Structure formats: C-alpha cells, structure tokens
Amino acid sequence: MSKPKFQTEWEEIDEEYQQLQETHKIYRQKLEELTNLQTTCSSAISKQRKCLKDLRHSLSKCAQACEEKELELITDIKTQIKDKENVFFDMEAYLPKKNGLYLNLVLGNVNVTLLSNQAKFAYKDEYEKFKLYMTIILMFGAITCLFFLNCRVTDEIFNFLLVWYYCTLTIRESILMSNGSRIKGWWVSHHYVSTFLSGVMLTWPEGPMYQMFRSQFLAFSIYQSFVQFLQYYYQSGCLYRLRALGERNQLDLTVEGFQSWMWRGLTFLLPFLFFGHFWQLYNSVTLFRLAGHEDCKEWQVFMLALTFLVLFLGNFLTTLKVVHQKIQKNQEKVQKSD
C-alpha cells in the first residue's frame, strides 16, 4: 500500500528540517570560532601598537646621541613602524571595535563594522547615491522656494531637509570611517558645522532680517548644490580610474572639497570651489551687517554670521593648503628630473 501524499511531503519537510538544524549547528560553531579569532586579532594589534609606541619613544632618545650609520637605521625602522600602523588600520576595518563618541551618542554601543568587502562597497555606493539624489532634491527645493513659493512653511521644510541631510551624512560617514574609509580633517568637520548652521536657519523666526537674507541664502544653496553635483560627477570618474590603477583605496569617497588626488584632470573645479568659498564669506559679511542693524533682535543673525565665517575659513584654507602642497610636490619632481 503506497503512502499518502501528505505523509510523503511531511517526511521530505522533516528531512530538510534535520539538515537545517545540522547546518545551523555548524554555523553557530563557525560564528563562535570567528568571534574568538576577532578577539585574538584585536588583542594582538593592541599589543603590537603598544610595543611599537614604546620602541619609537626609545628610538627618539637614541637618535640624539648616535652616529650617522645608526641614524639611517633608526630612520628606516621608523618608516617601517609607520607602514605597520597603516596595515593595522586596514586590519581593524574588518574587526569589531568600539564606536566613537558621536556614534555612541546616536546609535549606542552597536557594532557597525561590515565584515565583507561586498557589504562595505555596497554601503559606500549607497552613501554616494544618497548624496547625489539629495543634492538634486535640495537644488530643486531651493529653486522652488526662491522663484515660486515665497512662503515661510516651504522655507521651514527646506531648512528641515537640510538639517536632516547633514545629520544623516555625519552618521553615515562615521560608519564608513569605522569600516576603513579614510575621510580626514576638515572634510569631516564641515558637515557638523553645516548641520549646526542649518539648525540655526531652521529656528530663525520670520521678520525683516530674515527676509533681507532669504534670497541670498537660497541663491547660495542653489549654487552649492550645483557645485556638489559637478564634484560628484567628475570625482567619481576620477576615483574609478585611480582605483583601477591601484592608486586609491576602494572605500575612498567623493568629498565637497578638493584633495590631492583630484589634481589630475579636476583642477577646472577649483574656480567653482573658490567662488563658493567667497560666497560663504559674503554671506558672513552680510549677516554681520544685519546683526548690527537697529531692528535686529534675533540671536540667530550673529550666530549664522559666525558659522558662515568658520565654513569659509575651513574650506578656503584647506583647499589652499592642498593646492600649495601639490604645487610644491610638482616642483620637487621637476627639480629631481632635472
């Protein structure tokens, strides 16, 4: 007598269930092994870092009273120590670690390390797309507010969107840095400053002072979005070429500024960037004048003037520093070739 159909189906399901249990058991074992390996690697890196730090300190003392031959050896060892520290940075990108203060405040003590290259690249690409789409949305939002809707409600929506955008960028960038992305210096800090500026704009009440600055701010927002769109389009192409040549890290990002790797083929962006920097200075000067107006009662005016000045100084001086360093390097190369 043949088995009923439902019994055969049940036996097949039960067999698959047993296989699933066995697979899950192996998975749990491998996961425990992985956790133990992560702990071992993290401890070994910490130990190596401490040893190298002590050694570098000892070498600095030795360098004060040694012969020329020994000095060369010390310099060579110091170079190798620096190389090892860079390797440790790359290793830690694949190991769980404690979040920085900002991520702890926002997310708590949640592990944000992505363990596979595929996951890291997917998150980076999603970050780049988010920046591009939001840049386009903010550009059209500023155009709508400036030319079509002179309304406080739409202005507040636009300013709230700016606050949300910059807040989100700071969180995403912190996660990318935890996963090995080398975002450094002012190009990290300026998003925090921009978040603060957008927050102050959001709280600025309706009044004569606000109306005097409104058109200038919206026009600046349109220009800024346009330049950011240009930067994304050309920087992403430049990064793709440099990654293919093995000259850049796979997790390097487009930034709202100028870095040394952009020199080749992207110098045409510099006039647009410098014009944007000086527009920030112009905004600052305008707001300082408004702050001195007899009818000005809002604290936001002076605070915005100060914040725009900080943005101008940070952007302008950082861009100028990169350009100066690149010109010096090019001159050194020319001298060596001669």
Kinemage of the C-alpha trace (Angstrom):
@kinemage 1
@onewidth
@group {chain A} dominant
@subgroup {mainchain}
@vectorlist {calphas} color= white
{ca met a 1} P 0.000 0.000 0.000
{ca ser a 2} L 1.507 3.367 -1.056
{ca lys a 3} L 1.967 6.176 1.425
{ca pro a 4} L -0.498 9.041 1.410
{ca lys a 5} L 0.771 12.130 -0.386
{ca phe a 6} L 0.693 14.286 2.756
{ca gln a 7} L 2.886 11.740 4.618
{ca thr a 8} L 5.491 11.797 1.836
{ca glu a 9} L 5.503 15.626 1.891
{ca trp a 10} L 5.825 15.630 5.683
{ca glu a 11} L 8.802 13.215 5.567
{ca glu a 12} L 10.540 15.413 2.957
{ca ile a 13} L 9.958 18.518 5.077
{ca asp a 14} L 11.177 16.715 8.208
{ca glu a 15} L 14.338 15.571 6.405
{ca glu a 16} L 15.060 19.128 5.240
{ca tyr a 17} L 14.404 20.331 8.798
{ca gln a 18} L 17.022 17.901 10.168
{ca gln a 19} L 19.534 19.151 7.568
{ca leu a 20} L 18.728 22.755 8.505
{ca gln a 21} L 19.346 22.024 12.176
{ca glu a 22} L 22.712 20.452 11.365
{ca thr a 23} L 23.701 23.378 9.112
{ca his a 24} L 22.672 25.885 11.773
{ca lys a 25} L 24.719 23.999 14.371
{ca ile a 26} L 27.812 24.238 12.114
{ca tyr a 27} L 27.057 27.927 11.541
{ca arg a 28} L 26.938 28.566 15.330
{ca gln a 29} L 30.271 26.782 15.783
{ca lys a 30} L 31.905 28.786 12.971
{ca leu a 31} L 30.456 32.004 14.401
{ca glu a 32} L 31.995 31.241 17.787
{ca glu a 33} L 35.331 30.490 16.109
{ca leu a 34} L 35.079 33.772 14.216
{ca thr a 35} L 34.366 35.704 17.425
{ca asn a 36} L 37.378 34.115 19.131
{ca leu a 37} L 39.602 34.959 16.140
{ca gln a 38} L 38.353 38.570 16.169
{ca thr a 39} L 39.190 38.899 19.868
{ca thr a 40} L 42.660 37.368 19.323
{ca cys a 41} L 43.422 39.696 16.394
{ca ser a 42} L 42.207 42.815 18.262
{ca ser a 43} L 44.339 41.940 21.308
{ca ala a 44} L 47.393 41.246 19.128
{ca ile a 45} L 47.006 44.584 17.312
{ca ser a 46} L 46.710 46.462 20.623
{ca lys a 47} L 49.819 44.713 21.928
{ca gln a 48} L 51.774 45.446 18.726
{ca arg a 49} L 50.712 49.102 18.831
{ca lys a 50} L 51.932 49.454 22.416
{ca cys a 51} L 55.269 47.779 21.600
{ca leu a 52} L 55.787 49.973 18.534
{ca lys a 53} L 54.920 53.094 20.524
{ca asp a 54} L 57.499 52.191 23.185
{ca leu a 55} L 60.084 51.373 20.512
{ca arg a 56} L 59.517 54.689 18.705
{ca his a 57} L 59.957 56.531 22.006
{ca ser a 58} L 63.240 54.666 22.635
{ca leu a 59} L 64.458 55.381 19.086
{ca ser a 60} L 63.807 59.112 19.550
{ca lys a 61} L 66.033 59.075 22.619
{ca cys a 62} L 68.747 57.055 20.846
{ca ala a 63} L 68.702 59.399 17.833
{ca gln a 64} L 70.016 62.264 19.992
{ca ala a 65} L 73.352 60.534 20.590
{ca cys a 66} L 74.167 58.229 17.679
{ca glu a 67} L 76.400 58.043 14.656
{ca glu a 68} L 75.275 58.708 11.091
{ca lys a 69} L 75.035 55.000 10.230
{ca glu a 70} L 72.825 54.321 13.234
{ca leu a 71} L 70.657 57.334 12.378
{ca glu a 72} L 69.948 55.850 8.951
{ca leu a 73} L 68.916 52.575 10.606
{ca ile a 74} L 66.642 54.432 13.062
{ca thr a 75} L 65.018 56.358 10.198
{ca asp a 76} L 64.446 53.091 8.319
{ca ile a 77} L 62.865 51.440 11.396
{ca lys a 78} L 60.609 54.474 11.957
{ca thr a 79} L 59.419 54.242 8.337
{ca gln a 80} L 58.639 50.547 8.809
{ca ile a 81} L 56.753 51.335 12.049
{ca lys a 82} L 54.597 53.849 10.149
{ca asp a 83} L 53.910 51.243 7.432
{ca lys a 84} L 52.870 48.695 10.072
{ca glu a 85} L 50.484 51.207 11.673
{ca asn a 86} L 48.818 51.726 8.275
{ca val a 87} L 48.434 47.944 7.957
{ca phe a 88} L 46.844 47.830 11.433
{ca phe a 89} L 44.314 50.442 10.281
{ca asp a 90} L 43.346 48.226 7.328
{ca met a 91} L 43.143 45.154 9.596
{ca glu a 92} L 40.858 46.923 12.065
{ca ala a 93} L 38.431 47.743 9.259
{ca tyr a 94} L 37.442 44.046 9.366
{ca leu a 95} L 37.308 43.746 13.166
{ca pro a 96} L 34.534 44.841 15.549
{ca lys a 97} L 35.562 47.866 17.610
{ca lys a 98} L 34.047 50.375 19.983
{ca asn a 99} L 32.168 53.225 18.350
{ca gly a 100} L 33.441 56.780 18.693
{ca leu a 101} L 31.682 59.282 20.948
{ca tyr a 102} L 29.356 60.547 18.194
{ca leu a 103} L 28.151 57.108 17.087
{ca asn a 104} L 27.735 56.074 20.732
{ca leu a 105} L 25.504 59.077 21.357
{ca val a 106} L 23.429 58.469 18.219
{ca leu a 107} L 23.300 54.659 17.943
{ca gly a 108} L 24.547 53.393 21.283
{ca asn a 109} L 27.142 50.643 21.572
{ca val a 110} L 26.064 48.846 18.383
{ca asn a 111} L 28.653 47.084 16.229
{ca val a 112} L 28.656 48.889 12.856
{ca thr a 113} L 31.624 47.018 11.323
{ca leu a 114} L 30.745 45.392 7.992
{ca leu a 115} L 32.844 42.229 7.750
{ca ser a 116} L 32.854 41.563 3.991
{ca asn a 117} L 34.229 43.700 1.162
{ca gln a 118} L 30.950 43.276 -0.686
{ca ala a 119} L 28.979 44.749 2.236
{ca lys a 120} L 31.449 47.649 2.619
{ca phe a 121} L 31.337 48.561 -1.075
{ca ala a 122} L 27.535 48.257 -1.171
{ca tyr a 123} L 27.229 50.643 1.804
{ca lys a 124} L 29.715 53.092 0.246
{ca asp a 125} L 27.866 53.082 -3.090
{ca glu a 126} L 24.551 53.592 -1.310
{ca tyr a 127} L 26.106 56.566 0.549
{ca glu a 128} L 27.268 58.098 -2.748
{ca lys a 129} L 23.825 57.643 -4.344
{ca phe a 130} L 22.170 59.175 -1.262
{ca lys a 131} L 24.414 62.263 -1.586
{ca leu a 132} L 23.684 62.585 -5.311
{ca tyr a 133} L 19.891 62.219 -5.003
{ca met a 134} L 19.703 64.583 -2.025
{ca thr a 135} L 21.850 67.175 -3.839
{ca ile a 136} L 19.380 67.166 -6.749
{ca ile a 137} L 16.352 67.326 -4.397
{ca leu a 138} L 17.883 70.216 -2.410
{ca met a 139} L 18.689 72.108 -5.612
{ca phe a 140} L 15.093 71.884 -6.859
{ca gly a 141} L 13.834 72.677 -3.345
{ca ala a 142} L 15.897 75.893 -3.216
{ca ile a 143} L 14.776 76.870 -6.767
{ca thr a 144} L 11.118 76.325 -5.794
{ca cys a 145} L 11.458 78.435 -2.611
{ca leu a 146} L 13.333 81.244 -4.400
{ca phe a 147} L 11.285 81.586 -7.599
{ca phe a 148} L 7.851 80.056 -6.978
{ca leu a 149} L 6.892 79.864 -3.289
{ca asn a 150} L 7.775 82.804 -1.050
{ca cys a 151} L 6.220 81.070 1.950
{ca arg a 152} L 7.549 80.517 5.462
{ca val a 153} L 6.204 76.946 5.582
{ca thr a 154} L 8.124 75.843 2.467
{ca asp a 155} L 11.260 77.598 3.778
{ca glu a 156} L 10.955 75.645 7.038
{ca ile a 157} L 10.529 72.359 5.129
{ca phe a 158} L 13.642 73.167 3.060
{ca asn a 159} L 15.687 74.062 6.167
{ca phe a 160} L 14.477 70.952 7.990
{ca leu a 161} L 15.529 68.877 4.971
{ca leu a 162} L 18.998 70.449 5.177
{ca val a 163} L 19.287 69.598 8.900
{ca trp a 164} L 18.163 66.004 8.283
{ca tyr a 165} L 20.521 65.626 5.293
{ca tyr a 166} L 23.650 66.827 7.108
{ca cys a 167} L 22.796 64.859 10.271
{ca thr a 168} L 22.401 61.713 8.173
{ca leu a 169} L 25.691 62.396 6.359
{ca thr a 170} L 27.618 62.693 9.643
{ca ile a 171} L 26.210 59.347 10.858
{ca arg a 172} L 26.895 57.551 7.570
{ca glu a 173} L 30.417 58.977 7.343
{ca ser a 174} L 31.169 57.839 10.908
{ca ile a 175} L 30.058 54.313 9.966
{ca leu a 176} L 32.220 54.418 6.826
{ca met a 177} L 35.242 55.551 8.875
{ca ser a 178} L 34.645 52.616 11.246
{ca asn a 179} L 34.853 50.376 8.182
{ca gly a 180} L 38.173 51.684 6.880
{ca ser a 181} L 37.255 54.758 4.842
{ca arg a 182} L 39.984 57.387 5.173
{ca ile a 183} L 37.881 60.548 5.424
{ca lys a 184} L 40.089 63.047 7.219
{ca gly a 185} L 40.417 66.553 8.552
{ca trp a 186} L 38.159 69.439 7.721
{ca trp a 187} L 36.025 67.484 5.212
{ca val a 188} L 34.621 65.531 8.175
{ca ser a 189} L 34.191 68.526 10.477
{ca his a 190} L 32.476 70.791 7.951
{ca his a 191} L 29.388 68.541 7.841
{ca tyr a 192} L 28.965 69.019 11.599
{ca val a 193} L 29.292 72.791 11.135
{ca ser a 194} L 26.778 72.660 8.255
{ca thr a 195} L 24.341 70.729 10.462
{ca phe a 196} L 24.607 73.441 13.119
{ca leu a 197} L 24.157 76.218 10.527
{ca ser a 198} L 21.058 74.547 9.051
{ca gly a 199} L 19.623 74.099 12.563
{ca val a 200} L 20.066 77.814 13.324
{ca met a 201} L 18.445 78.714 9.960
{ca leu a 202} L 15.510 76.492 10.893
{ca thr a 203} L 14.961 78.354 14.185
{ca trp a 204} L 15.305 81.866 12.683
{ca pro a 205} L 11.844 83.470 13.070
{ca glu a 206} L 10.031 85.349 10.294
{ca gly a 207} L 10.852 89.058 10.215
{ca pro a 208} L 12.553 91.866 8.267
{ca met a 209} L 16.070 90.498 8.938
{ca tyr a 210} L 15.084 87.027 7.689
{ca gln a 211} L 13.534 88.445 4.502
{ca met a 212} L 16.650 90.551 3.827
{ca phe a 213} L 18.853 87.442 3.811
{ca arg a 214} L 16.381 84.841 2.450
{ca ser a 215} L 17.027 85.320 -1.299
{ca gln a 216} L 20.808 85.412 -0.841
{ca phe a 217} L 20.770 82.174 1.179
{ca leu a 218} L 18.528 80.334 -1.306
{ca ala a 219} L 20.658 81.505 -4.265
{ca phe a 220} L 23.754 80.279 -2.393
{ca ser a 221} L 22.045 76.907 -1.739
{ca ile a 222} L 21.293 76.520 -5.469
{ca tyr a 223} L 24.914 77.280 -6.386
{ca gln a 224} L 26.261 74.959 -3.677
{ca ser a 225} L 24.077 72.079 -4.898
{ca phe a 226} L 25.190 72.727 -8.488
{ca val a 227} L 28.884 72.605 -7.498
{ca gln a 228} L 28.324 69.454 -5.402
{ca phe a 229} L 26.662 67.818 -8.413
{ca leu a 230} L 29.667 68.742 -10.592
{ca gln a 231} L 32.052 67.410 -7.959
{ca tyr a 232} L 30.213 64.116 -7.641
{ca tyr a 233} L 30.130 63.579 -11.400
{ca tyr a 234} L 33.828 64.287 -12.010
{ca gln a 235} L 35.284 62.968 -8.735
{ca ser a 236} L 33.515 59.613 -9.098
{ca gly a 237} L 35.015 59.227 -12.591
{ca cys a 238} L 38.475 60.179 -11.324
{ca leu a 239} L 38.204 57.789 -8.348
{ca tyr a 240} L 37.123 54.949 -10.647
{ca arg a 241} L 40.258 55.408 -12.781
{ca leu a 242} L 42.581 55.673 -9.759
{ca arg a 243} L 41.063 52.566 -8.128
{ca ala a 244} L 41.512 50.645 -11.376
{ca leu a 245} L 45.193 51.662 -11.357
{ca gly a 246} L 45.513 50.629 -7.700
{ca glu a 247} L 46.348 54.197 -6.602
{ca arg a 248} L 43.316 54.736 -4.357
{ca asn a 249} L 41.562 52.724 -1.646
{ca gln a 250} L 38.274 51.072 -2.668
{ca leu a 251} L 36.459 52.891 0.164
{ca asp a 252} L 37.602 56.415 -0.829
{ca leu a 253} L 34.675 58.798 -1.275
{ca thr a 254} L 33.745 61.914 -3.201
{ca val a 255} L 34.007 64.978 -0.945
{ca glu a 256} L 32.666 68.551 -1.022
{ca gly a 257} L 36.152 69.988 -1.305
{ca phe a 258} L 39.472 69.482 -3.058
{ca gln a 259} L 42.063 66.808 -2.231
{ca ser a 260} L 45.443 65.999 -3.749
{ca trp a 261} L 44.182 63.019 -5.770
{ca met a 262} L 41.769 65.345 -7.622
{ca trp a 263} L 44.623 67.357 -9.125
{ca arg a 264} L 44.860 65.240 -12.266
{ca gly a 265} L 42.018 66.272 -14.561
{ca leu a 266} L 39.895 68.045 -11.924
{ca thr a 267} L 41.665 71.387 -11.499
{ca phe a 268} L 38.878 73.059 -13.512
{ca leu a 269} L 36.708 72.635 -10.382
{ca leu a 270} L 38.920 74.992 -8.377
{ca pro a 271} L 37.400 78.289 -9.663
{ca phe a 272} L 33.890 76.990 -8.836
{ca leu a 273} L 35.056 75.958 -5.353
{ca phe a 274} L 36.822 79.232 -4.602
{ca phe a 275} L 33.797 81.214 -5.810
{ca gly a 276} L 31.618 79.175 -3.425
{ca his a 277} L 34.067 79.789 -0.558
{ca phe a 278} L 33.989 83.554 -1.107
{ca trp a 279} L 30.204 83.465 -1.340
{ca gln a 280} L 30.260 81.996 2.177
{ca leu a 281} L 32.420 84.965 3.235
{ca tyr a 282} L 29.941 87.331 1.541
{ca asn a 283} L 27.093 85.650 3.478
{ca ser a 284} L 29.051 86.154 6.688
{ca val a 285} L 29.685 89.860 5.980
{ca thr a 286} L 26.010 90.408 5.076
{ca leu a 287} L 24.853 88.752 8.300
{ca phe a 288} L 27.345 90.705 10.436
{ca arg a 289} L 25.887 93.907 8.920
{ca leu a 290} L 22.342 92.718 9.647
{ca ala a 291} L 23.380 91.850 13.229
{ca gly a 292} L 24.403 95.497 13.669
{ca his a 293} L 21.056 96.769 12.336
{ca glu a 294} L 18.977 98.680 14.878
{ca asp a 295} L 15.902 96.498 14.199
{ca cys a 296} L 17.798 93.212 14.660
{ca lys a 297} L 16.626 91.357 17.777
{ca glu a 298} L 17.321 87.719 16.755
{ca trp a 299} L 20.415 85.925 18.109
{ca gln a 300} L 20.396 83.717 15.013
{ca val a 301} L 21.775 86.517 12.800
{ca phe a 302} L 25.106 86.889 14.631
{ca met a 303} L 25.421 83.096 15.124
{ca leu a 304} L 24.885 82.446 11.407
{ca ala a 305} L 27.441 85.137 10.515
{ca leu a 306} L 29.995 83.432 12.753
{ca thr a 307} L 29.192 79.963 11.353
{ca phe a 308} L 29.486 81.102 7.723
{ca leu a 309} L 32.849 82.670 8.613
{ca val a 310} L 34.028 79.347 10.124
{ca leu a 311} L 32.894 77.497 6.967
{ca phe a 312} L 34.700 79.996 4.726
{ca leu a 313} L 37.960 79.810 6.713
{ca gly a 314} L 37.870 75.997 6.929
{ca asn a 315} L 37.038 75.447 3.249
{ca phe a 316} L 39.286 78.170 1.849
{ca leu a 317} L 42.376 77.411 3.962
{ca thr a 318} L 42.077 73.630 3.458
{ca thr a 319} L 41.724 73.989 -0.325
{ca leu a 320} L 44.601 76.479 -0.396
{ca lys a 321} L 46.780 74.092 1.657
{ca val a 322} L 46.094 71.176 -0.723
{ca val a 323} L 46.871 73.324 -3.780
{ca his a 324} L 50.091 74.639 -2.175
{ca gln a 325} L 51.249 71.112 -1.216
{ca lys a 326} L 50.525 69.795 -4.721
{ca ile a 327} L 52.415 72.654 -6.413
{ca gln a 328} L 55.404 72.044 -4.090
{ca lys a 329} L 55.410 68.310 -4.897
{ca asn a 330} L 55.261 69.031 -8.624
{ca gln a 331} L 58.174 71.473 -8.316
{ca glu a 332} L 60.212 68.870 -6.394
{ca lys a 333} L 59.535 66.295 -9.122
{ca val a 334} L 60.670 68.761 -11.800
{ca gln a 335} L 63.866 69.546 -9.848
{ca lys a 336} L 64.658 65.852 -9.387
{ca ser a 337} L 64.117 65.132 -13.087
{ca asp a 338} L 66.486 67.996 -13.954
